Amino acid sequence: MSDLHFADDKTASRFTLHRGDDLVSVLDYRDDGRTIALTRAFTIPTYRGHGYAAIVTERAVDAIEAAGQREVIPVCWYVGEWFDAHPERAGILHRRPAS
């Protein structure tokens, strides 16, 4: 899938994935300076079933890890399931302090 383009649209607080000129998937987030809450993964209906949500999620996690100093809160159910399927990436997850 070499024709895919991933970007972080900071003004819209969303990661985007385009195939050529077409937007295929987005991952919305909230960044509070310490954590990034991944709030909604969405694939344009005509592009569903091709794994684009997984690609935008993986590339977003890669970008967050590369930038450093942020932990991820998987608010979106899809992102939570993605982390369940990729336990090797759990080191970036935000851990709540024990009460």
C-alpha positions in Angstrom: 0.0 0.0 0.0 2.7 2.4 -1.1 0.1 5.0 -2.3 -1.0 5.7 1.3 -0.1 9.1 2.9 -0.3 9.5 6.7 -0.4 12.9 8.3 -1.0 14.6 11.7 -3.4 17.4 11.1 -2.7 19.3 14.4 -5.2 22.1 13.7 -8.0 19.5 13.5 -6.5 17.2 16.2 -6.6 14.2 13.9 -4.4 11.8 12.2 -5.4 11.2 8.6 -4.7 8.5 6.0 -5.2 9.2 2.3 -5.0 6.8 -0.6 -3.9 9.0 -3.4 -6.1 12.1 -3.2 -8.9 10.3 -1.3 -9.3 10.5 2.5 -9.8 6.9 3.7 -9.5 7.0 7.4 -9.0 9.3 10.4 -8.1 9.0 14.1 -9.2 11.9 16.2 -7.3 12.8 19.4 -7.0 15.2 22.3 -3.5 16.1 23.5 -3.2 17.7 27.0 0.6 17.9 26.9 1.1 14.7 28.9 -1.2 12.3 27.3 -2.9 11.8 24.0 -6.4 10.4 24.1 -7.2 8.6 20.9 -10.9 9.3 20.8 -12.4 8.1 17.5 -11.1 5.9 14.6 -13.3 6.2 11.5 -13.0 4.8 8.0 -15.0 6.3 5.2 -17.7 3.7 4.5 -16.7 3.0 0.9 -13.2 2.2 2.0 -14.1 -0.1 4.9 -12.8 -3.7 5.0 -9.3 -2.9 3.8 -7.6 -2.5 7.1 -7.2 1.3 6.9 -8.3 1.9 10.5 -5.5 -0.5 11.6 -3.0 1.3 9.4 -3.9 4.8 10.7 -3.8 3.6 14.3 -0.4 1.9 13.9 1.1 4.9 12.2 -0.3 7.2 14.9 1.2 5.1 17.6 4.5 5.1 15.8 4.4 8.9 15.5 3.5 9.3 19.2 6.3 7.0 20.3 8.8 8.7 18.0 7.9 12.1 19.4 8.3 10.8 22.9 7.0 12.2 26.3 3.3 11.3 25.6 1.3 8.3 26.8 -1.8 7.1 25.0 -5.3 6.8 26.5 -7.4 4.5 24.1 -10.8 6.1 24.5 -12.1 4.7 21.2 -13.1 1.0 21.4 -11.3 0.2 18.1 -8.0 1.6 19.5 -8.5 -0.4 22.7 -9.0 -3.6 20.6 -5.9 -2.6 18.5 -3.8 -2.4 21.6 -5.2 -5.8 22.8 -4.1 -7.3 19.5 -0.7 -5.7 19.8 0.5 -6.2 23.4 4.0 -5.4 22.4 3.0 -1.8 22.0 1.4 -1.5 25.5 4.5 0.3 26.8 3.0 3.6 25.5 -0.3 3.2 27.3 -1.2 5.6 30.1 -1.4 3.8 33.5 -3.6 5.3 36.1 -1.9 5.5 39.6 -3.1 2.8 42.0 -5.6 4.1 44.6 
